[in-house]
Amino acid sequence: MARSSGQTEAMPNIRIGSGAGFADDRLEPAVELAERGDLDYLVFECLAERTIALAQRDRLLDPGAGYNEWLTERMAAVLPACVARGTRIITNMGAANPLAAAQAVAGIAKQAGLDGLTIAAVTGDDVLSLVAGSDLAFTDREGTAALLGDAVLSANAYVGSEPLVRALTLGADVVISGRIADPSLYLAPLVHEFGWAADDWDLIGKGICVGHLLECAGQVTGGYFADPGYKEVPALSRLGFPIAEVCPDGTFAVTKVAGSGGLVDVRTCTEQLLYEVHDPAAYVSADAVADFSGVHLEQTGPDRVRVTGATGFPRPAQLKVSVGYLDGYLGEGQISYAGPNAQARGRLALEVVRDRLEQARQPLADTRFELIGVDSIHRGPVGNHVEPVEVRVRVAGRTQTLEAAIRIGREVSSLWLNGPTGGGGAARRTEQVVAIASVLLPRELVTTDVTVLEV
């Protein structure tokens, strides 16, 4: 139950652990947090921009699908320890189907004999009916949602913390949602436990800062920081995920499980603080516009950084909506060349495939003809470099038909017998392209709901 603001002086700190920072994140650090983190909450943030659109495509094929593929494995691994220690779980692994995800977790709890568990599914972020065919303008290109026509696959609003807080107030031990603004997953338990007002922009901004530092899990403990010889990170293979120990006034410390691998210091926290932030003084989220420009990071002990100085301003009147749509097909082929003159043979292979696709009059868009390790990132030769003894040819292109996409990979594979000498390790793939566009939707049009399951 949320406490009133008059009690804040006596409130204990809240410990929140980050169990995942993306859909395919590692399981072992989350288990370590569940078993040794002494947590009040364990949060799994598993949705990237396209994830729900891909999940919605799965759900169209199977009404019982559409949630994160690792949901059952993760929950089976951490639920017993979390229940034993009173740790509540919050996650957006529900993706396109939070109700089915909640039912799956209920089944896991029953199999494990975890009686008395309350599971809540948060829905309402699916706003496809409001967006498809509408005149809502794109924020990242010209035009409106109506231009996508029948290609629209999904539309999900970045909802704030309010429905999660509602679920916690209803006693949920596990809260499963679809699209929620990433920091809001971490803000919700703070609002619930400390009784913060939804319009106390200073505190909400501090809570968003907590979420932003933890939402990418191992990034802030050194996983994305490590650069051998420049930025050393100890025991990276045993990387531990972060914990935030949050005070009622919104100040907090970032740390990790003692003895786990990785590193928490001012440098790792600084990099994560600036990650995906266009304007540190105006980080727009669903619950508030946070201001990180005054944040102060202080090393207060081994693997422990104190964070102060974040604040916030009133929340935006509109919510961001990610619109997923089908955008043709991707065809790709790869093949390797090694030994003397490998780069020249690779260049010849690219020319051959380019010519053959032109001769076949294949309609291609967004094509890439590259040598991985030579020009695939910088898109052209960069300065003087040592002649490589091995290269990997990659040809990729977007097409409007499946047949044209398949042809790209076949032409690369054919280099085995119809191209320069010494090619090997050919591989090809074809997939339907799910693309993303963004629009803004007035927040009053988005209505969320909480469904509670009792085990």
Residue pairs with C-beta under 8 A, 6 or more apart in sequence:
1 169
2 165
2 169
2 191
2 192
2 193
2 194
2 195
3 11
3 193
3 194
3 195
4 195
5 194
5 195
5 196
5 197
7 195
8 194
8 195
8 248
8 249
9 248
11 193
11 194
11 248
13 245
13 246
13 247
13 248
14 40
14 41
14 189
14 190
14 193
14 194
14 245
14 246
15 37
15 38
15 39
15 40
15 41
15 243
15 244
15 245
15 246
16 39
16 40
16 41
16 42
16 43
16 186
16 189
16 190
16 210
16 214
16 243
16 244
16 246
17 30
17 33
17 34
17 37
17 39
17 41
17 42
17 43
17 241
17 242
17 243
17 244
18 33
18 43
18 45
18 186
18 214
18 215
18 216
18 217
18 241
18 242
18 243
19 25
19 29
19 30
19 33
19 34
19 42
19 43
19 44
19 74
19 78
19 89
19 91
19 217
19 241
20 30
20 44
20 45
20 46
20 74
20 91
20 217
20 241
21 45
21 215
21 216
21 217
21 218
21 219
21 241
22 45
22 46
22 48
22 216
22 217
23 46
23 47
23 48
23 51
23 68
23 69
23 70
24 70
25 46
25 217
25 218
26 218
26 239
27 70
27 73
27 74
27 77
29 217
29 218
29 239
29 240
29 241
29 260
30 42
30 44
30 74
30 77
30 78
30 241
31 77
31 78
31 81
32 240
32 241
32 257
32 260
33 39
33 42
33 78
33 240
33 241
33 243
33 257
34 42
34 77
34 78
34 81
34 82
34 85
34 87
35 81
36 257
37 87
37 243
37 257
38 85
39 82
39 85
39 87
39 243
40 86
40 87
40 88
40 189
40 193
41 87
41 88
41 89
41 90
41 189
42 78
42 82
42 87
42 88
42 89
42 90
43 89
43 90
43 91
43 185
43 186
43 214
44 74
44 89
44 90
44 91
44 92
44 93
45 91
45 92
45 182
45 185
45 215
45 216
45 217
46 68
46 70
46 91
46 92
46 93
46 95
47 92
47 95
47 178
47 179
47 182
49 322
49 436
50 324
50 434
50 435
50 436
51 95
52 95
52 96
52 154
52 156
52 178
52 179
52 322
52 324
53 153
53 154
53 322
53 324
53 325
53 434
53 436
54 324
54 434
55 65
55 66
55 67
55 68
55 95
55 96
55 97
56 66
56 96
56 153
56 154
56 324
57 153
57 432
57 434
58 65
58 66
58 96
59 65
59 66
59 96
59 97
63 100
64 97
64 100
65 97
65 100
66 95
66 96
66 97
66 100
67 93
67 94
67 95
67 96
67 97
67 98
67 100
67 101
67 104
67 176
68 74
68 93
68 94
68 95
68 101
70 93
71 91
71 93
71 101
71 104
71 105
72 104
72 105
72 108
74 93
75 89
75 104
75 105
75 108
75 174
76 108
76 112
78 89
79 89
79 105
79 108
79 109
79 112
79 114
79 117
79 174
80 112
80 114
81 87
82 88
82 89
82 173
83 114
83 117
83 173
88 168
88 172
88 173
88 174
88 175
88 189
89 173
89 174
89 175
90 164
90 174
90 175
90 177
90 185
90 188
90 189
91 174
91 175
91 176
91 177
91 185
92 176
92 177
92 178
92 179
92 180
92 185
93 101
93 176
94 100
94 101
94 102
94 121
94 122
94 176
94 177
94 178
95 101
95 178
96 126
96 154
96 156
96 178
97 178
98 121
98 122
98 123
98 176
98 177
98 178
99 121
99 123
99 451
101 121
101 176
102 119
102 120
102 121
102 174
102 176
102 451
102 453
103 453
105 119
105 174
105 176
106 117
106 119
106 453
106 455
109 115
109 117
109 119
109 455
110 455
114 455
115 455
116 454
116 455
117 173
117 174
117 454
117 455
118 170
118 171
118 172
118 173
118 174
118 452
118 453
118 454
118 455
119 172
119 173
119 174
119 175
119 176
119 452
119 453
119 454
119 455
120 167
120 170
120 172
120 174
120 175
120 176
120 450
120 451
120 452
120 453
121 176
121 177
121 450
121 451
121 453
122 159
122 163
122 164
122 167
122 175
122 176
122 177
122 178
122 180
122 448
122 449
122 450
123 177
123 178
123 448
123 449
123 450
123 451
124 159
124 163
124 446
124 447
124 448
124 449
125 156
125 157
125 158
125 159
125 177
125 178
125 179
125 180
125 446
125 448
126 154
126 155
126 156
126 178
127 155
127 156
127 157
127 321
127 441
127 445
127 446
128 152
128 154
128 155
130 155
130 441
130 445
131 145
131 152
131 155
131 321
131 323
131 439
131 441
132 145
132 148
132 152
132 155
133 145
133 146
133 149
133 152
134 144
134 145
134 146
134 439
135 144
135 145
135 146
136 144
136 145
136 321
136 439
136 440
136 441
137 143
137 144
137 439
137 440
138 144
138 145
138 437
138 438
138 439
139 320
139 438
139 439
139 440
140 437
140 438
141 437
144 439
145 152
145 155
145 323
145 437
145 439
148 323
148 325
148 437
151 325
151 326
151 327
152 323
152 324
152 325
153 324
153 325
153 326
153 434
154 322
154 323
154 324
155 321
155 322
155 323
155 324
155 439
156 178
156 179
156 321
156 322
157 179
157 319
157 320
157 321
157 441
157 446
158 179
158 180
158 181
158 285
158 286
158 319
158 320
158 321
158 322
159 177
159 179
159 180
159 181
159 184
159 286
159 319
159 446
159 448
160 180
160 181
160 184
160 187
160 285
160 286
160 287
160 315
160 319
161 180
161 181
161 184
161 185
161 187
161 188
161 191
161 286
161 287
162 198
162 448
163 177
163 448
163 449
163 450
164 175
164 177
164 180
164 184
164 185
164 188
165 188
165 191
165 192
166 450
167 175
167 450
167 452
168 175
168 188
168 189
168 192
169 192
170 450
170 452
172 452
175 188
177 185
179 322
180 286
181 285
181 286
181 287
182 211
182 212
182 215
183 207
183 208
183 209
183 210
183 211
183 212
183 215
183 285
183 287
183 290
184 208
184 211
184 285
184 286
184 287
185 211
185 215
186 207
186 210
186 211
186 214
186 215
186 244
187 204
187 207
187 208
187 210
187 211
187 287
190 196
190 207
190 210
190 246
190 250
191 198
191 204
191 207
194 203
194 248
196 203
196 204
196 207
197 203
198 204
198 287
199 314
201 288
201 311
201 312
201 313
201 314
201 315
202 250
202 311
202 312
203 249
203 250
203 312
204 287
204 288
204 290
204 312
204 315
205 288
205 289
205 290
205 291
205 310
205 311
205 312
205 313
206 249
206 250
206 251
206 252
206 310
206 311
206 312
207 246
207 250
207 287
208 283
208 285
208 287
208 288
208 290
208 310
208 312
209 273
209 290
209 292
209 295
209 307
209 310
210 244
210 246
210 250
210 252
210 307
212 272
212 273
212 275
212 277
212 283
212 290
212 292
213 220
213 242
213 244
213 254
213 269
213 272
213 273
213 307
214 220
214 242
214 244
214 254
216 224
216 272
216 275
217 223
217 241
217 242
218 224
218 239
218 240
218 241
218 242
218 262
219 225
219 268
219 271
219 272
219 275
220 242
220 254
220 264
220 268
220 269
220 271
220 272
221 239
221 240
221 241
221 242
221 256
221 260
221 262
221 263
221 264
221 268
222 233
222 236
222 239
222 262
222 263
222 264
222 268
223 233
223 236
223 239
223 262
224 271
224 272
224 275
225 231
225 233
225 263
225 267
225 268
225 271
226 232
226 233
226 236
231 267
233 239
233 261
233 262
233 263
234 261
234 262
234 263
235 260
235 261
235 262
236 261
236 262
237 261
238 260
238 261
238 262
239 260
239 261
239 262
240 256
240 257
240 260
240 261
240 262
241 256
242 254
242 255
242 256
242 264
243 254
243 255
243 256
243 257
244 252
244 253
244 254
245 252
245 253
245 255
246 252
250 310
251 306
251 307
251 308
252 306
252 307
253 300
253 304
253 305
253 306
253 307
254 264
254 269
254 304
254 305
254 307
255 264
255 303
255 304
255 305
256 262
256 264
256 303
258 303
262 303
263 303
264 303
264 304
264 305
265 299
265 303
265 305
266 297
266 298
266 299
266 305
269 297
269 305
269 307
270 297
273 280
273 292
273 295
273 297
274 280
277 283
277 292
280 291
280 292
280 293
280 295
281 291
281 292
281 293
282 289
282 290
282 291
282 313
283 289
283 290
283 291
283 292
284 316
285 315
286 315
286 316
286 319
286 320
286 443
287 315
288 312
288 313
288 314
288 315
289 312
289 313
289 314
289 315
289 316
290 310
290 311
290 312
290 313
291 310
291 311
291 312
291 313
292 310
294 309
294 310
294 311
295 307
295 308
295 309
295 310
296 307
296 308
296 309
297 305
297 306
297 307
298 305
298 306
298 308
299 305
300 306
315 443
316 443
317 442
317 443
318 440
318 441
318 442
318 443
319 440
319 441
319 442
319 443
319 446
320 438
320 439
320 440
321 438
321 439
321 440
321 441
322 436
322 437
322 438
323 436
323 437
323 438
323 439
324 434
324 435
324 436
325 434
325 435
325 436
325 437
326 432
326 433
326 434
326 435
327 398
327 433
327 434
327 435
328 365
328 398
328 399
328 400
328 401
328 405
328 432
328 433
329 398
329 399
329 400
329 401
329 402
329 404
329 405
329 430
329 431
329 432
329 433
330 396
330 397
330 398
330 399
330 405
330 429
330 430
330 431
330 432
330 433
331 396
331 397
331 398
331 399
331 404
331 405
331 406
331 407
331 408
331 409
331 428
331 429
331 430
332 394
332 395
332 396
332 408
332 409
332 428
332 429
332 430
333 353
333 393
333 394
333 395
333 396
333 408
333 409
333 410
333 411
333 412
333 413
333 426
333 427
333 428
334 372
334 392
334 393
334 394
334 395
334 412
334 425
334 426
334 427
334 428
335 349
335 392
335 393
335 412
335 413
335 415
335 416
335 419
335 423
335 424
335 425
335 426
335 427
336 390
336 391
336 392
336 393
336 423
336 424
336 425
337 343
337 345
337 346
337 349
337 390
337 391
337 392
337 393
337 420
337 422
337 423
337 424
338 389
338 390
338 391
338 422
338 424
339 389
339 390
339 422
340 389
342 388
342 389
342 390
342 391
342 422
343 371
343 374
343 387
343 388
343 391
345 420
345 421
345 422
345 423
346 371
346 374
346 391
346 392
346 393
346 420
347 371
348 419
348 420
349 393
349 412
349 415
349 419
349 420
349 423
350 369
350 370
350 371
350 393
350 395
352 415
352 418
352 419
352 420
353 369
353 393
353 395
353 411
353 412
353 415
353 419
354 369
354 395
356 411
357 364
357 397
357 407
357 408
357 411
360 407
362 397
362 399
362 404
362 407
362 408
363 399
363 400
363 401
363 404
364 397
364 398
364 399
364 404
364 408
365 397
365 398
365 399
366 397
366 398
367 395
367 396
367 397
367 398
368 376
368 394
368 395
368 396
368 397
369 394
369 395
370 376
370 379
370 393
370 394
370 395
371 391
371 392
371 393
371 394
372 391
372 392
372 393
372 394
373 388
373 391
373 392
374 381
374 385
374 388
374 391
375 381
375 382
376 394
392 425
393 412
393 415
393 423
395 408
395 411
395 412
396 408
397 405
397 408
398 405
398 433
399 405
399 408
402 430
402 432
405 430
406 430
408 428
408 430
409 428
409 429
409 430
410 428
412 426
412 428
413 426
413 428
415 423
415 426
416 423
416 424
416 426
